[in-house]
Amino acid sequence: MQSEPRTDTRPHHADTPPLSATVRRHLGKSLRSHYAASLAEPVSERLEALLAKLQGPKG
């Protein structure tokens, strides 16, 4: 059995309720912690080489 095509043009996420302030706070803290740890890690040699290529002379 096929379902009828959606005629509602709103994005699917518009039907979901917003996240509570507590959940948003928890997600924010978790993301900040994760990204802070990522930024503290050294950059790999391969990535450094690619960045150097990007910053090289413009032709």
Rosetta blueprint (number, residue, H / E / L):
1 M L
2 Q L
3 S L
4 E L
5 P L
6 R L
7 T L
8 D L
9 T L
10 R L
11 P L
12 H H
13 H H
14 A H
15 D H
16 T L
17 P L
18 P L
19 L L
20 S L
21 A H
22 T H
23 V H
24 R H
25 R H
26 H H
27 L H
28 G H
29 K H
30 S H
31 L H
32 R H
33 S H
34 H H
35 Y H
36 A H
37 A H
38 S H
39 L H
40 A H
41 E L
42 P L
43 V L
44 S L
45 E H
46 R H
47 L H
48 E H
49 A H
50 L H
51 L H
52 A H
53 K H
54 L H
55 Q L
56 G L
57 P L
58 K L
59 G L
